[in-house]
Structures are given as structure tokens and as C-alpha cells.
Amino acid sequence: MIGKQNKNANFFDSYVFDNLLPKKHILLDIKKEIDFSFVEEEVRDLYDTKNGRPAYPPEVLFKMLFLEFYYNLSDVEVVRECQVNILYRYFIDLSIDEECTFRYNACRVQKEVRQ
């Protein structure tokens, strides 16, 4: 079952992101120019629609894999960075108060993508 992402930023998220993010950064440009919604369509057939709990949103996992590739990070490092790096949290559409517990899922997705 594909998990859905809550993209409604609350007031606190908006305040933090507006005031703490750099004005110019490559990740901001990528987020603005690329619509990552295609990811869900591409992987829809890999998910069972009737059984299991909702998975983490594929778009978030894809963006984390992008960060791994772009910054040459390991699975553990990208999760750690997404826990503390506000720019990364903004890029992957993770709210300030959400936990980043994607380590296992990121590893599994990488394995499935490689097949």
C-alpha cells in the first residue's frame, strides 16, 4: 500500500523554512524545477493495494536516494542528515516535527531499484 505524504506545511514549518533556508541553493532549484510526483506512478505496480500498512511515500524515498547519490552519502548518513539538516528536510518534504525513520526502507528501495 502506497503511503501518502502530507504536504500541507503548518505555520511553524513555514516560519522555520522561510527564515533558516539559504536564499540560493541547488536543492532549492531542483525542488522548484522538478516535479517528483512521477515517482509514485512509476512504482505503483510494486505495491500491494489491499494488504499491509501504508508504506513510506515513494517520492520521499526517491528524494532521499537522490541526496545519497548527489552528496555521496550512505543510507545511514542520509537518514542522519535528514534528521538534522533543515535544507534536506525541506527538500524531501519532511515536516520539522516528523521523525526520519527511513533507513530500512531506503535500503530496501535501493535493492528493488537495482533489480
C-alpha positions in Angstrom: 0.0 0.0 0.0 1.5 3.3 -1.0 1.7 5.9 1.8 0.6 9.4 1.1 2.6 12.4 2.0 1.1 15.3 4.0 2.4 18.3 2.0 0.4 20.9 4.0 3.0 22.9 5.8 2.0 24.2 9.2 2.8 27.7 10.4 5.9 26.6 12.3 7.3 24.8 9.3 6.7 27.8 7.1 8.4 30.1 9.6 11.4 27.9 10.0 11.9 27.2 6.3 11.3 30.8 5.3 13.8 32.1 7.9 16.5 29.4 8.0 16.9 28.1 4.5 19.5 29.7 2.3 18.2 32.1 -0.4 20.1 30.2 -3.1 21.0 26.6 -3.2 21.0 23.8 -5.8 18.5 21.7 -3.9 16.0 24.6 -3.8 16.4 25.0 -7.6 15.9 21.2 -8.1 12.8 21.2 -5.8 11.4 24.2 -7.7 12.1 22.9 -11.2 11.4 19.2 -11.0 8.1 17.7 -10.2 8.8 14.4 -8.4 5.2 13.2 -8.5 6.1 10.9 -11.4 7.8 8.6 -8.9 4.5 7.3 -7.5 3.2 6.4 -10.9 6.4 4.6 -11.8 6.4 2.4 -8.7 2.6 1.9 -8.2 2.7 -1.7 -9.5 5.3 -2.7 -6.9 2.9 -2.0 -4.0 0.1 -4.3 -2.9 -3.1 -2.1 -2.8 -5.1 -4.4 -0.4 -2.7 -5.8 2.1 -0.3 -4.3 4.6 0.1 -0.9 6.2 0.8 2.2 4.1 4.4 2.4 3.1 6.5 5.5 3.3 5.7 7.8 0.4 7.9 6.7 -2.6 8.6 10.3 -3.5 10.3 10.9 -0.1 12.4 7.7 -0.5 13.3 8.7 -4.1 14.4 12.1 -2.9 16.5 10.5 -0.2 18.1 8.3 -2.7 18.8 11.4 -4.8 20.5 13.0 -1.8 22.6 9.9 -1.3 23.7 10.0 -4.9 24.3 13.7 -5.2 26.2 14.1 -1.9 27.8 10.6 -2.0 26.2 9.6 1.3 25.5 6.1 2.8 21.9 5.1 3.9 22.8 5.8 7.5 24.4 9.2 6.6 21.4 10.4 4.6 19.0 9.5 7.4 21.2 11.2 9.9 21.4 14.3 7.7 17.6 14.3 7.2 17.2 14.3 10.9 19.2 17.4 11.5 19.6 19.3 8.2 16.7 21.7 7.6 17.5 22.0 3.9 17.3 18.3 3.4 14.1 18.1 5.4 12.6 20.8 3.2 13.8 19.1 0.0 12.2 15.7 0.9 9.0 17.5 2.2 9.5 16.3 5.8 7.9 18.5 8.4 10.1 19.8 11.2 8.3 17.7 13.8 8.2 14.4 11.8 10.7 11.7 12.6 13.0 10.5 9.8 13.0 6.7 10.3 13.5 5.6 6.7 16.8 3.8 7.0 15.4 0.3 6.4 13.1 1.5 3.7 15.8 3.4 1.8 17.9 0.2 1.8 15.0 -1.9 0.6 14.1 0.5 -2.1 17.6 0.7 -3.4 17.7 -3.1 -3.6 14.5 -3.2 -5.5 15.5 -0.4 -7.9 18.8 -2.3 -8.7 16.9 -5.4 -9.8 
